[in-house]
């Protein structure tokens, strides 16, 4: 559900998602969009009041992200184009051969295929990224879980999400966005740590952030780096 309010000469448009939670959360995404998670049954007047109260902060966040407005152009999947993997840039190199495959070597991301059309290359790369995501996410989940002294690993799924890098389902399933494989390792660790803290505290309250701070004192820097790395 979309809403809009006036703040001076600026309009703040925001979406609202109702969830089973006790607090209201406002997030400003790197593209400037505003997303609100509200408890089920929250009255519209309460939501609007909250946004009006936080309007100055929302605009400040939007202006901050606006300075990074030169975003990476839409991918064309052509030789010479740069692509990210774990925070590092790799130059795409297309090689025509009968069998499909992908290889990373010396700063190059080589794609082998009989069909080197952009659509075919995109599909090959997406499959490759998901495969590497499964491997790396599992690896870092084990590392972070050991640091948090968890005796049982939660189930993990890779799921495309528009507004979240990760999520912990009510049933204790860790959901991770496949796009995270492009972010630096420190950012991946932050998202996993954040979500595992939800196993103890479901809401983003003082107890939750206290726990997160105890494991990752620099979590805010990691969060900002993630948001800027994948603009």
HUMO-V105448 format. One record per run of one state. SS is the DSSP state (helix for helix, strand for strand, loop for the rest). FROM is the first residue (numbers start at 1). TO is the last residue. If there is no record, write none. Layout:
SS;FROM;TO + SS;FROM;TO
//
This chain:
loop;1;1 + strand;2;7 + loop;8;9 + strand;10;19 + loop;20;24 + strand;25;28 + loop;29;33 + strand;34;39 + loop;40;43 + helix;44;66 + loop;67;81 + strand;82;85 + loop;86;87 + strand;88;96 + loop;97;100 + strand;101;105 + loop;106;107 + strand;108;113 + loop;114;117 + helix;118;147 + loop;148;155 + strand;156;158 + loop;159;165 + strand;166;168 + loop;169;173 + strand;174;176 + loop;177;177 + helix;178;182 + loop;183;184 + helix;185;197 + loop;198;205 + helix;206;215 + loop;216;218 + helix;219;229 + loop;230;231
//
